Amino acid sequence: RAAEEEEASREKAEKEAAKRAAEEEEASREKAEKEAAKRAAEEEEIGRKAAEKETARKKAEEEGAKLKAVEVALAAAKEFRAQEEAARKRAEEETTRLKTEEAALVAAKESAEKVL
């Protein structure tokens, strides 16, 4: 009878040990799954942030290109305005020269008419 009780006690201890081992294995598996899910979520977040950064960088590049185009257009407009102003000044100078020439010719004509 003592041997039977000892056998039953041993079997009970083995079952409990197997149960504990199964529970520990399940807990370990669940912990590993949670860690894997956490790492996957972190990697996804890192990827999302990297994509956002790249989008922001491209947008900044596009805005920079637009700004450069505006600066180029402004410089061209300033150059055009300077050329227009130079042409206006040349026209004014030519007009003044022609008026002076005309006045000299009128004076010469009047002088010639007095002589005749």
C-alpha beads as a LAMMPS data file, in Angstrom:
LAMMPS data file: protein, C-alpha beads

116 atoms
115 bonds

1 atom types
1 bond types

-500.0 500.0 xlo xhi
-500.0 500.0 ylo yhi
-500.0 500.0 zlo zhi

Masses

1 110.0

Atoms # bond

1 1 1 0.000 0.000 0.000
2 1 1 2.850 2.367 0.808
3 1 1 4.320 1.656 -2.628
4 1 1 0.968 2.418 -4.250
5 1 1 0.694 5.688 -2.351
6 1 1 4.266 6.540 -3.270
7 1 1 3.524 5.727 -6.929
8 1 1 0.339 7.827 -6.833
9 1 1 2.232 10.691 -5.162
10 1 1 5.016 10.424 -7.785
11 1 1 2.463 10.403 -10.633
12 1 1 0.694 13.381 -9.085
13 1 1 4.018 15.256 -8.767
14 1 1 4.879 14.386 -12.407
15 1 1 1.469 15.615 -13.576
16 1 1 1.871 18.842 -11.615
17 1 1 5.394 19.298 -12.966
18 1 1 4.140 18.648 -16.520
19 1 1 1.243 21.061 -15.944
20 1 1 3.630 23.748 -14.638
21 1 1 5.997 23.157 -17.551
22 1 1 3.090 23.492 -20.021
23 1 1 1.888 26.680 -18.283
24 1 1 5.418 28.141 -18.308
25 1 1 5.815 27.182 -21.957
26 1 1 2.455 28.858 -22.785
27 1 1 3.420 31.972 -20.811
28 1 1 6.802 32.073 -22.552
29 1 1 5.151 31.655 -25.979
30 1 1 2.641 34.433 -25.205
31 1 1 5.467 36.697 -24.006
32 1 1 7.447 35.994 -27.187
33 1 1 4.372 36.726 -29.326
34 1 1 3.779 40.020 -27.483
35 1 1 7.442 41.001 -27.925
36 1 1 7.286 40.133 -31.630
37 1 1 4.074 42.158 -32.041
38 1 1 5.648 45.071 -30.148
39 1 1 8.763 44.966 -32.361
40 1 1 6.613 44.794 -35.491
41 1 1 4.593 47.815 -34.317
42 1 1 7.797 49.738 -33.528
43 1 1 9.255 48.896 -36.940
44 1 1 6.003 49.958 -38.600
45 1 1 6.110 53.269 -36.684
46 1 1 9.744 53.802 -37.693
47 1 1 8.801 53.107 -41.318
48 1 1 5.853 55.481 -41.130
49 1 1 7.990 58.242 -39.631
50 1 1 10.663 57.693 -42.289
51 1 1 8.013 57.959 -45.006
52 1 1 6.659 61.163 -43.439
53 1 1 10.193 62.580 -43.294
54 1 1 10.783 61.716 -46.954
55 1 1 7.459 63.300 -47.929
56 1 1 8.350 66.459 -45.980
57 1 1 11.818 66.535 -47.595
58 1 1 10.324 66.220 -51.089
59 1 1 7.774 68.930 -50.325
60 1 1 10.537 71.222 -49.061
61 1 1 12.529 70.503 -52.236
62 1 1 9.487 71.350 -54.372
63 1 1 8.876 74.552 -52.415
64 1 1 12.567 75.423 -52.799
65 1 1 12.329 74.847 -56.550
66 1 1 9.209 77.042 -56.732
67 1 1 10.974 79.761 -54.748
68 1 1 14.004 79.545 -57.049
69 1 1 11.715 79.867 -60.091
70 1 1 10.111 82.965 -58.559
71 1 1 13.551 84.418 -57.823
72 1 1 14.644 83.765 -61.426
73 1 1 11.462 85.368 -62.768
74 1 1 11.966 88.379 -60.477
75 1 1 15.568 88.761 -61.631
76 1 1 14.416 88.572 -65.266
77 1 1 11.749 91.215 -64.601
78 1 1 14.334 93.485 -62.958
79 1 1 16.679 93.036 -65.923
80 1 1 13.843 93.792 -68.347
81 1 1 12.941 96.913 -66.358
82 1 1 16.590 98.048 -66.380
83 1 1 16.775 97.518 -70.159
84 1 1 13.519 99.442 -70.606
85 1 1 14.849 102.297 -68.474
86 1 1 18.109 102.383 -70.448
87 1 1 16.153 102.450 -73.731
88 1 1 13.961 105.292 -72.392
89 1 1 17.041 107.302 -71.407
90 1 1 18.605 106.751 -74.838
91 1 1 15.357 107.889 -76.479
92 1 1 15.286 111.007 -74.278
93 1 1 18.922 111.768 -75.136
94 1 1 18.213 111.287 -78.853
95 1 1 15.172 113.568 -78.595
96 1 1 17.255 116.228 -76.853
97 1 1 20.012 115.912 -79.476
98 1 1 17.468 116.197 -82.297
99 1 1 15.849 119.265 -80.687
100 1 1 19.267 120.858 -80.315
101 1 1 20.074 120.057 -83.956
102 1 1 16.705 121.392 -85.041
103 1 1 17.233 124.610 -83.075
104 1 1 20.680 125.015 -84.680
105 1 1 19.204 124.454 -88.136
106 1 1 16.401 126.957 -87.480
107 1 1 18.978 129.493 -86.256
108 1 1 21.160 128.863 -89.315
109 1 1 18.132 129.258 -91.616
110 1 1 17.123 132.515 -89.932
111 1 1 20.702 133.773 -90.179
112 1 1 20.866 132.801 -93.875
113 1 1 17.524 134.503 -94.514
114 1 1 18.836 137.726 -92.898
115 1 1 21.909 137.641 -95.106
116 1 1 19.823 137.214 -98.212

Bonds

1 1 1 2
2 1 2 3
3 1 3 4
4 1 4 5
5 1 5 6
6 1 6 7
7 1 7 8
8 1 8 9
9 1 9 10
10 1 10 11
11 1 11 12
12 1 12 13
13 1 13 14
14 1 14 15
15 1 15 16
16 1 16 17
17 1 17 18
18 1 18 19
19 1 19 20
20 1 20 21
21 1 21 22
22 1 22 23
23 1 23 24
24 1 24 25
25 1 25 26
26 1 26 27
27 1 27 28
28 1 28 29
29 1 29 30
30 1 30 31
31 1 31 32
32 1 32 33
33 1 33 34
34 1 34 35
35 1 35 36
36 1 36 37
37 1 37 38
38 1 38 39
39 1 39 40
40 1 40 41
41 1 41 42
42 1 42 43
43 1 43 44
44 1 44 45
45 1 45 46
46 1 46 47
47 1 47 48
48 1 48 49
49 1 49 50
50 1 50 51
51 1 51 52
52 1 52 53
53 1 53 54
54 1 54 55
55 1 55 56
56 1 56 57
57 1 57 58
58 1 58 59
59 1 59 60
60 1 60 61
61 1 61 62
62 1 62 63
63 1 63 64
64 1 64 65
65 1 65 66
66 1 66 67
67 1 67 68
68 1 68 69
69 1 69 70
70 1 70 71
71 1 71 72
72 1 72 73
73 1 73 74
74 1 74 75
75 1 75 76
76 1 76 77
77 1 77 78
78 1 78 79
79 1 79 80
80 1 80 81
81 1 81 82
82 1 82 83
83 1 83 84
84 1 84 85
85 1 85 86
86 1 86 87
87 1 87 88
88 1 88 89
89 1 89 90
90 1 90 91
91 1 91 92
92 1 92 93
93 1 93 94
94 1 94 95
95 1 95 96
96 1 96 97
97 1 97 98
98 1 98 99
99 1 99 100
100 1 100 101
101 1 101 102
102 1 102 103
103 1 103 104
104 1 104 105
105 1 105 106
106 1 106 107
107 1 107 108
108 1 108 109
109 1 109 110
110 1 110 111
111 1 111 112
112 1 112 113
113 1 113 114
114 1 114 115
115 1 115 116
